[in-house]
Amino acid sequence: MDKIAVFKGILDNHVFVVVLGSTTIFQKIIIKVLGTFATTTALCMLQWALNLVIGNLR
């Protein structure tokens, strides 16, 4: 069975790039500006690191 390159050409789709960028920007706005309304708080560096470690477990 051949391996499929899932991420090959992922940034060639302009709609995907715009949606991904917009999602990132809006999440930052929600956390920073609307934090009290949405009851959200920013993560500290330790929480970010743990998030990445747990997310990459196989």
C-alpha positions as CSV (number, residue, x, y, z in Angstrom):
1,M,0.0,0.0,0.0
2,D,1.4,3.4,-1.0
3,K,1.6,6.2,1.6
4,I,-0.6,9.2,1.0
5,A,0.9,12.6,1.5
6,V,-2.0,14.2,3.5
7,F,-0.4,17.6,3.9
8,K,1.0,17.9,0.4
9,G,-0.2,21.2,-1.2
10,I,-2.3,22.1,1.9
11,L,-1.5,25.8,1.5
12,D,-2.3,25.8,-2.2
13,N,-6.1,26.1,-1.4
14,H,-6.6,29.8,-0.8
15,V,-10.1,29.3,0.8
16,F,-8.5,26.9,3.4
17,V,-5.8,29.4,4.2
18,V,-8.3,32.3,4.7
19,V,-10.6,30.2,6.9
20,L,-7.6,29.0,9.0
21,G,-6.3,32.5,9.4
22,S,-9.7,34.0,10.2
23,T,-10.3,31.3,12.8
24,T,-7.0,32.0,14.5
25,I,-7.6,35.8,14.5
26,F,-11.2,35.5,15.8
27,Q,-10.1,33.1,18.6
28,K,-7.5,35.6,19.7
29,I,-10.1,38.4,19.7
30,I,-12.5,36.3,21.7
31,I,-9.9,35.5,24.3
32,K,-8.4,39.0,24.6
33,V,-11.4,41.3,24.0
34,L,-14.4,39.3,24.9
35,G,-12.8,37.3,27.7
36,T,-15.2,38.5,30.4
37,F,-18.3,38.1,28.2
38,A,-17.3,34.6,27.1
39,T,-15.6,33.7,30.5
40,T,-12.3,32.7,28.8
41,T,-8.7,33.1,30.0
42,A,-5.5,32.9,28.1
43,L,-3.2,29.9,28.7
44,C,0.2,30.3,30.3
45,M,3.3,28.8,28.7
46,L,3.1,25.6,30.8
47,Q,-0.5,25.0,29.7
48,W,0.5,25.6,26.1
49,A,3.4,23.1,26.4
50,L,1.2,20.5,28.1
51,N,-1.4,21.0,25.4
52,L,1.2,20.3,22.7
53,V,2.6,17.3,24.4
54,I,-0.8,15.7,25.1
55,G,-1.9,16.5,21.5
56,N,1.1,14.8,20.0
57,L,0.8,11.5,22.0
58,R,0.2,8.5,19.9
